[in-house]
Amino acid sequence: MKPFLIVCSICCFVAILKLPIEYYTFLRAIVSLGALLLIYVWTKRKNYALTVVFILVLILFNPLFPIYLHRKGIWIPLDIITGLLFLLIAFYNKKQPAKKEEKALEVLPVQKTYARDRIVSAKREI
């Protein structure tokens, strides 16, 4: 997954240059696939804040129903932010909690108790 996210990021950074329209169609497809993948991962990890962020990325870079922002000046910051998001997620290390050393607990033998056959000496006081 990490190499694919890096490729998505590089494609977003290359989109800053003046390129033919076919590249931007390719960019929409690649970024949408990356966003779908990350939506699945973050939903499975129950991190809904990042899920919402990548849903917005998916809507913005959707190749089926594209959103056209006709000026290049609007797309440049969006491409940079999206590329940075993919890079951050690619190199994001989830800190795992440090495992505490388990101390061996002393297990005391438990005497068996029987409900039947119990001798009870009952002294009655008069």
N, C-alpha and C positions, 0 to 999 in steps of 0.2 A: 504494500500500500504506500509505503514511504516514497519509492521511486516515482509512482504515478502522481503523487501530490507535488513532488518537485517538478515534474514535467508540466503539470497544470500551472504551477507558479511561473515557470520560465515562459510558457506560452502567454501568460498574462503580461509579463514584462516586455516581451517582444511585440505585443499588440500596441505598444506606445508608438512604435515606428509607423511610417506611412506604408501600408501594405495593401494588396488587392482584396476585394470583398470576400473572395473565397477563403482567405486565411481567417477572417473574422467569423465566418460560418463554421470553420473547423474549430476555432476557439470556443464558440458557443457549445459545440458538441462535447469537447474535452472538459470544459469547466462544468458543464451540466452533469456529466458522468461523475466527476470528482465530487461535486456537491451532493449528488444522490448517494454516493458511497459514504460520505461523511454524515449525512442525515441518518442513514441506517446505523452507522457505528455509534453516533452520539445518542440516538434514541434507545439503542440497546443498553448503553451505559447510563441512561436516565439523566443525561445532561441536556436539559431542554433549552437552556439559553443558547448554546452553540447550535442546537438543532434549528432554532428560529433564525439565527444568523445565516445558516447555509440554505434554509428555505428561501430567504430573500435573495441569496446569490443564485439559486436555481431559477427563481422567477426572472431575475434580471438577465441571465444568460441563457434563457430557455430557447432552444433551436426550433421547437415546433411552433410556438407563438411568440416570435421575437419582439422585443421592445426596442424600438428604434429611437435612439437619442442622436439626432442628425448631426450634432456638432462633435468634432473630435475632442474639443476642450472639455466636454462633459465626461467622455469615456476615459480619458487619461487618468484622472484620480480614481475612478472606479476600478480600472485595471490594476493600478498600483495597490490599492487597498485589498483587492481580491488576491493578487499575487502574494502580498504579505500574509494574508490569512492562511493561504495554503502552505506557505513556508513555516509559519508558526505552528500549525497543526502537524506538519511533517516532522519537525524537530522537537515537538512537545513530549517531554518525558513525564509520565505520570508517576509521581512519587508513591512508592509502595511503603506501607507502614513497616517500621522496623520490627522484626520478630523478637519478642522477648524470650529469653531462655527460660524454658520451663523447668522448674525445680521439681525433682522427684519427691512426691509426697509420700510420707511414711504411712503405709497402710497397716492399721492395727487389725489383728484378727478379731473377728466378731464371733462371739459365742452364739451357738445355735440356741434358739429358744423354741420350746415346744409348747403348743397350746394344750396338749393332752398329757396325761401322765405326770402331772405336777403334784408334788407332795407339799401340802401347805399345813404347817402346824399352827393351828389356831387355838389360842388359849383364851378362854372366855373368863372374863372377870365378873364375879357375882357381887 
